[in-house]
Amino acid sequence: MRNARLMRRILGIVLGAAAALAILAAIEAAAHWLYPVALDYEALDRAALARAVALLPLAAKLLVLLGWFAATFGGAWLALRVCDWRWSGWIIALVIVTGNVATLLALPHPLWMQVSAIVAPLAGAWLARRVHHKPYKGEPLLG
């Protein structure tokens, strides 16, 4: 019984993280499609990337913020639904925050985006926890 619960937790976290990354990739792909960035990839350096990020319109930056929130919400909700372990949603948030911090270290972002890179995933995990309910006996896993 204990091994089954552990395996279910691991499965929930893996599926939640995969879903979160897929949602994030889809929203970021939409952002790149809507707001393409023209960069000379042969002369790609940190300063050129910083200028490109600074020149992005506010709507593009807000779409990235939405991606952080939606990815964490979707991934955390799925993880909670699969394993019904309250920490699984926070683990998904940690995965997204870790990726965000790595991005912030690589590229300079405005201060409000730096704060949002932490707050948006935490808010997504919190909301997923609030809307999640325990599955009842006989209820389908993703019903």
DRENPA-3360 file (N, C-alpha, C; in nm, 2 decimals, always signed):
BEGIN
1 = MRNARLMR = +0.08/-0.12/+0.00/+0.00/+0.00/+0.00/+0.09/+0.13/+0.00 ~ +0.19/+0.12/+0.08/+0.28/+0.24/+0.09/+0.35/+0.26/-0.04 ~ +0.40/+0.16/-0.10/+0.47/+0.17/-0.23/+0.37/+0.22/-0.34 ~ +0.25/+0.18/-0.34/+0.15/+0.23/-0.43/+0.13/+0.38/-0.42 ~ +0.12/+0.42/-0.29/+0.10/+0.57/-0.27/+0.22/+0.65/-0.32 ~ +0.34/+0.59/-0.29/+0.47/+0.66/-0.33/+0.47/+0.67/-0.49 ~ +0.44/+0.56/-0.55/+0.44/+0.55/-0.70/+0.34/+0.65/-0.76 ~ +0.22/+0.66/-0.69/+0.12/+0.75/-0.74/+0.17/+0.90/-0.72;
9 = RILGIVLG = +0.24/+0.93/-0.61/+0.29/+1.06/-0.59/+0.39/+1.10/-0.70 ~ +0.48/+1.00/-0.73/+0.58/+1.02/-0.83/+0.52/+1.04/-0.96 ~ +0.42/+0.96/-1.00/+0.35/+0.97/-1.12/+0.28/+1.11/-1.13 ~ +0.21/+1.15/-1.03/+0.15/+1.28/-1.03/+0.24/+1.39/-1.05 ~ +0.36/+1.39/-0.99/+0.45/+1.50/-1.00/+0.51/+1.50/-1.14 ~ +0.54/+1.38/-1.19/+0.60/+1.37/-1.33/+0.50/+1.42/-1.43 ~ +0.37/+1.37/-1.42/+0.27/+1.42/-1.52/+0.24/+1.57/-1.50 ~ +0.24/+1.61/-1.38/+0.21/+1.76/-1.35/+0.32/+1.84/-1.41;
17 = AAAALAIL = +0.45/+1.80/-1.39/+0.56/+1.88/-1.44/+0.56/+1.88/-1.60 ~ +0.53/+1.76/-1.66/+0.52/+1.75/-1.80/+0.41/+1.84/-1.86 ~ +0.29/+1.84/-1.79/+0.18/+1.92/-1.83/+0.22/+2.07/-1.82 ~ +0.28/+2.11/-1.71/+0.32/+2.25/-1.69/+0.42/+2.30/-1.79 ~ +0.51/+2.21/-1.83/+0.61/+2.25/-1.93/+0.55/+2.26/-2.07 ~ +0.45/+2.17/-2.09/+0.38/+2.18/-2.22/+0.30/+2.30/-2.23 ~ +0.23/+2.34/-2.13/+0.15/+2.46/-2.13/+0.23/+2.58/-2.14 ~ +0.34/+2.58/-2.07/+0.44/+2.70/-2.08/+0.49/+2.71/-2.22;
25 = AAIEAAAH = +0.53/+2.60/-2.28/+0.59/+2.60/-2.42/+0.48/+2.65/-2.52 ~ +0.36/+2.60/-2.50/+0.25/+2.65/-2.59/+0.23/+2.80/-2.58 ~ +0.22/+2.85/-2.46/+0.20/+2.99/-2.44/+0.32/+3.08/-2.49 ~ +0.44/+3.03/-2.46/+0.55/+3.10/-2.51/+0.56/+3.10/-2.66 ~ +0.52/+2.98/-2.72/+0.52/+2.98/-2.87/+0.42/+3.08/-2.93 ~ +0.31/+3.09/-2.86/+0.21/+3.19/-2.91/+0.26/+3.33/-2.89 ~ +0.33/+3.35/-2.79/+0.39/+3.48/-2.76/+0.50/+3.52/-2.87 ~ +0.58/+3.42/-2.90/+0.68/+3.44/-3.01/+0.62/+3.46/-3.15;
33 = WLYPVALD = +0.51/+3.39/-3.17/+0.44/+3.41/-3.30/+0.37/+3.54/-3.30 ~ +0.31/+3.59/-3.20/+0.24/+3.72/-3.19/+0.34/+3.83/-3.19 ~ +0.45/+3.81/-3.12/+0.55/+3.92/-3.10/+0.69/+3.87/-3.14 ~ +0.72/+3.85/-3.27/+0.85/+3.79/-3.31/+0.96/+3.89/-3.27 ~ +1.07/+3.83/-3.24/+1.19/+3.91/-3.20/+1.30/+3.89/-3.31 ~ +1.34/+3.99/-3.38/+1.44/+3.98/-3.48/+1.58/+3.99/-3.42 ~ +1.65/+3.88/-3.42/+1.78/+3.88/-3.36/+1.88/+3.83/-3.46 ~ +2.00/+3.88/-3.46/+2.11/+3.82/-3.55/+2.17/+3.71/-3.46;
41 = YEALDRAA = +2.14/+3.59/-3.50/+2.19/+3.48/-3.41/+2.34/+3.46/-3.42 ~ +2.40/+3.51/-3.53/+2.55/+3.50/-3.54/+2.62/+3.59/-3.44 ~ +2.56/+3.71/-3.41/+2.62/+3.80/-3.32/+2.54/+3.81/-3.19 ~ +2.49/+3.69/-3.15/+2.40/+3.69/-3.03/+2.49/+3.70/-2.90 ~ +2.46/+3.80/-2.83/+2.53/+3.82/-2.70/+2.43/+3.87/-2.60 ~ +2.47/+3.88/-2.48/+2.39/+3.92/-2.36/+2.33/+4.06/-2.38 ~ +2.41/+4.15/-2.44/+2.36/+4.29/-2.46/+2.25/+4.29/-2.56 ~ +2.26/+4.21/-2.67/+2.16/+4.21/-2.77/+2.03/+4.15/-2.72;
49 = LARAVALL = +2.04/+4.04/-2.64/+1.93/+3.98/-2.58/+1.86/+4.08/-2.48 ~ +1.94/+4.15/-2.41/+1.88/+4.25/-2.31/+1.80/+4.35/-2.39 ~ +1.86/+4.40/-2.50/+1.79/+4.50/-2.58/+1.66/+4.45/-2.63 ~ +1.66/+4.32/-2.68/+1.54/+4.26/-2.74/+1.43/+4.24/-2.63 ~ +1.47/+4.20/-2.51/+1.37/+4.19/-2.40/+1.32/+4.33/-2.37 ~ +1.40/+4.43/-2.36/+1.36/+4.56/-2.33/+1.26/+4.62/-2.43 ~ +1.28/+4.58/-2.55/+1.20/+4.64/-2.66/+1.06/+4.56/-2.68 ~ +1.05/+4.45/-2.61/+0.92/+4.38/-2.63/+0.81/+4.46/-2.57;
57 = PLAAKLLV = +0.69/+4.46/-2.64/+0.58/+4.54/-2.59/+0.53/+4.48/-2.46 ~ +0.45/+4.56/-2.38/+0.40/+4.51/-2.26/+0.31/+4.39/-2.27 ~ +0.23/+4.38/-2.38/+0.14/+4.27/-2.40/+0.22/+4.14/-2.41 ~ +0.34/+4.14/-2.47/+0.42/+4.02/-2.48/+0.47/+3.98/-2.34 ~ +0.51/+4.08/-2.26/+0.56/+4.05/-2.13/+0.45/+3.99/-2.04 ~ +0.33/+4.05/-2.06/+0.21/+4.00/-1.98/+0.17/+3.86/-2.03 ~ +0.19/+3.82/-2.15/+0.17/+3.69/-2.20/+0.26/+3.59/-2.14 ~ +0.39/+3.63/-2.12/+0.48/+3.54/-2.05/+0.44/+3.52/-1.91;
65 = LLGWFAAT = +0.40/+3.63/-1.84/+0.35/+3.62/-1.71/+0.23/+3.53/-1.70 ~ +0.14/+3.54/-1.79/+0.02/+3.45/-1.80/+0.07/+3.30/-1.81 ~ +0.17/+3.28/-1.89/+0.22/+3.15/-1.91/+0.28/+3.09/-1.78 ~ +0.35/+3.17/-1.71/+0.40/+3.12/-1.58/+0.29/+3.08/-1.49 ~ +0.18/+3.16/-1.48/+0.07/+3.13/-1.40/-0.01/+3.01/-1.45 ~ -0.04/+3.01/-1.57/-0.13/+2.90/-1.63/-0.05/+2.77/-1.63 ~ +0.07/+2.77/-1.66/+0.15/+2.64/-1.66/+0.15/+2.58/-1.52 ~ +0.18/+2.67/-1.42/+0.18/+2.61/-1.28/+0.04/+2.57/-1.24;
73 = FGGAWLAL = -0.06/+2.65/-1.27/-0.19/+2.61/-1.23/-0.23/+2.47/-1.29 ~ -0.21/+2.46/-1.42/-0.25/+2.33/-1.49/-0.17/+2.22/-1.44 ~ -0.04/+2.23/-1.43/+0.05/+2.12/-1.38/+0.02/+2.09/-1.24 ~ +0.00/+2.19/-1.15/-0.03/+2.16/-1.01/-0.17/+2.09/-1.00 ~ -0.26/+2.14/-1.07/-0.40/+2.07/-1.07/-0.39/+1.93/-1.11 ~ -0.32/+1.90/-1.22/-0.31/+1.76/-1.26/-0.23/+1.68/-1.16 ~ -0.13/+1.73/-1.10/-0.05/+1.65/-1.00/-0.14/+1.62/-0.88 ~ -0.21/+1.72/-0.84/-0.30/+1.71/-0.72/-0.41/+1.60/-0.76;
81 = RVCDWRWS = -0.46/+1.61/-0.88/-0.57/+1.52/-0.92/-0.52/+1.37/-0.92 ~ -0.40/+1.35/-0.97/-0.35/+1.22/-0.98/-0.31/+1.16/-0.85 ~ -0.24/+1.24/-0.76/-0.19/+1.18/-0.64/-0.26/+1.23/-0.51 ~ -0.33/+1.34/-0.52/-0.40/+1.39/-0.40/-0.31/+1.41/-0.28 ~ -0.19/+1.47/-0.31/-0.09/+1.50/-0.21/-0.07/+1.65/-0.22 ~ -0.09/+1.72/-0.11/-0.09/+1.86/-0.11/+0.04/+1.92/-0.15 ~ +0.15/+1.85/-0.13/+0.28/+1.91/-0.17/+0.31/+1.90/-0.31 ~ +0.24/+1.81/-0.39/+0.27/+1.79/-0.53/+0.25/+1.92/-0.61;
89 = GWIIALVI = +0.15/+2.00/-0.58/+0.13/+2.13/-0.65/+0.24/+2.23/-0.62 ~ +0.29/+2.23/-0.50/+0.41/+2.32/-0.47/+0.54/+2.27/-0.53 ~ +0.55/+2.14/-0.55/+0.67/+2.09/-0.62/+0.66/+2.14/-0.77 ~ +0.55/+2.14/-0.83/+0.53/+2.19/-0.97/+0.57/+2.34/-0.97 ~ +0.52/+2.41/-0.87/+0.56/+2.55/-0.86/+0.71/+2.57/-0.85 ~ +0.77/+2.49/-0.77/+0.92/+2.50/-0.76/+0.99/+2.47/-0.89 ~ +0.94/+2.38/-0.97/+1.00/+2.35/-1.10/+0.99/+2.47/-1.19 ~ +0.87/+2.54/-1.19/+0.86/+2.66/-1.28/+0.94/+2.77/-1.23;
97 = VTGNVATL = +0.94/+2.79/-1.09/+1.02/+2.90/-1.04/+1.17/+2.88/-1.07 ~ +1.21/+2.76/-1.06/+1.35/+2.73/-1.09/+1.39/+2.77/-1.23 ~ +1.30/+2.73/-1.32/+1.32/+2.77/-1.46/+1.32/+2.92/-1.48 ~ +1.23/+2.98/-1.41/+1.22/+3.13/-1.42/+1.34/+3.20/-1.37 ~ +1.39/+3.15/-1.26/+1.52/+3.21/-1.20/+1.63/+3.19/-1.29 ~ +1.64/+3.07/-1.36/+1.75/+3.05/-1.45/+1.74/+3.15/-1.57 ~ +1.62/+3.17/-1.62/+1.60/+3.27/-1.73/+1.63/+3.41/-1.68 ~ +1.59/+3.44/-1.56/+1.63/+3.58/-1.51/+1.78/+3.60/-1.49;
105 = LALPHPLW = +1.85/+3.49/-1.46/+1.99/+3.50/-1.45/+2.06/+3.52/-1.59 ~ +2.00/+3.46/-1.69/+2.05/+3.46/-1.82/+2.02/+3.59/-1.89 ~ +1.90/+3.64/-1.87/+1.85/+3.76/-1.94/+1.80/+3.87/-1.84 ~ +1.84/+3.99/-1.85/+1.78/+4.09/-1.76/+1.63/+4.12/-1.80 ~ +1.55/+4.13/-1.69/+1.41/+4.16/-1.71/+1.38/+4.28/-1.62 ~ +1.27/+4.34/-1.65/+1.22/+4.45/-1.56/+1.19/+4.39/-1.42 ~ +1.20/+4.48/-1.32/+1.19/+4.44/-1.18/+1.05/+4.37/-1.16 ~ +0.94/+4.43/-1.22/+0.81/+4.37/-1.20/+0.80/+4.23/-1.25;
113 = MQVSAIVA = +0.88/+4.20/-1.36/+0.88/+4.06/-1.42/+0.96/+3.97/-1.33 ~ +1.06/+4.02/-1.27/+1.14/+3.94/-1.17/+1.06/+3.90/-1.06 ~ +0.98/+3.99/-1.00/+0.89/+3.96/-0.89/+0.79/+3.86/-0.94 ~ +0.73/+3.89/-1.05/+0.62/+3.80/-1.11/+0.67/+3.66/-1.14 ~ +0.80/+3.65/-1.17/+0.85/+3.51/-1.20/+0.84/+3.42/-1.08 ~ +0.84/+3.48/-0.96/+0.82/+3.40/-0.83/+0.68/+3.40/-0.79 ~ +0.61/+3.51/-0.80/+0.47/+3.52/-0.75/+0.37/+3.45/-0.83 ~ +0.38/+3.46/-0.97/+0.28/+3.40/-1.05/+0.28/+3.25/-1.04;
121 = PLAGAWLA = +0.39/+3.17/-1.04/+0.38/+3.03/-1.01/+0.33/+2.99/-0.88 ~ +0.36/+3.07/-0.77/+0.31/+3.04/-0.64/+0.16/+3.06/-0.64 ~ +0.11/+3.17/-0.71/-0.03/+3.20/-0.71/-0.10/+3.08/-0.79 ~ -0.04/+3.04/-0.90/-0.10/+2.93/-0.97/-0.11/+2.80/-0.89 ~ -0.01/+2.77/-0.81/-0.02/+2.65/-0.73/-0.12/+2.67/-0.62 ~ -0.13/+2.78/-0.56/-0.22/+2.81/-0.46/-0.37/+2.79/-0.51 ~ -0.39/+2.85/-0.63/-0.53/+2.84/-0.69/-0.56/+2.70/-0.72 ~ -0.46/+2.62/-0.78/-0.49/+2.48/-0.81/-0.53/+2.41/-0.68;
129 = RRVHHKPY = -0.46/+2.44/-0.57/-0.49/+2.37/-0.45/-0.63/+2.41/-0.40 ~ -0.67/+2.53/-0.42/-0.80/+2.58/-0.38/-0.92/+2.51/-0.46 ~ -0.90/+2.49/-0.59/-1.00/+2.43/-0.67/-1.00/+2.28/-0.68 ~ -0.89/+2.22/-0.63/-0.88/+2.08/-0.63/-0.97/+2.02/-0.52 ~ -1.04/+1.91/-0.56/-1.11/+1.83/-0.46/-1.07/+1.69/-0.47 ~ -1.08/+1.62/-0.35/-1.04/+1.48/-0.35/-1.13/+1.40/-0.44 ~ -1.08/+1.31/-0.52/-1.17/+1.22/-0.59/-1.24/+1.12/-0.50 ~ -1.36/+1.10/-0.53/-1.45/+1.01/-0.45/-1.43/+0.87/-0.50;
137 = KGEPLLG = -1.46/+0.77/-0.42/-1.46/+0.63/-0.46/-1.54/+0.61/-0.59 ~ -1.48/+0.55/-0.69/-1.56/+0.53/-0.81/-1.55/+0.64/-0.91 ~ -1.51/+0.76/-0.87/-1.50/+0.87/-0.96/-1.38/+0.85/-1.05 ~ -1.39/+0.88/-1.18/-1.27/+0.87/-1.26/-1.16/+0.96/-1.23 ~ -1.04/+0.92/-1.25/-0.93/+1.00/-1.21/-0.93/+1.15/-1.27 ~ -0.96/+1.16/-1.39/-0.97/+1.29/-1.45/-1.11/+1.33/-1.49 ~ -1.21/+1.29/-1.41/-1.35/+1.31/-1.44/-1.39/+1.45/-1.41;
% end
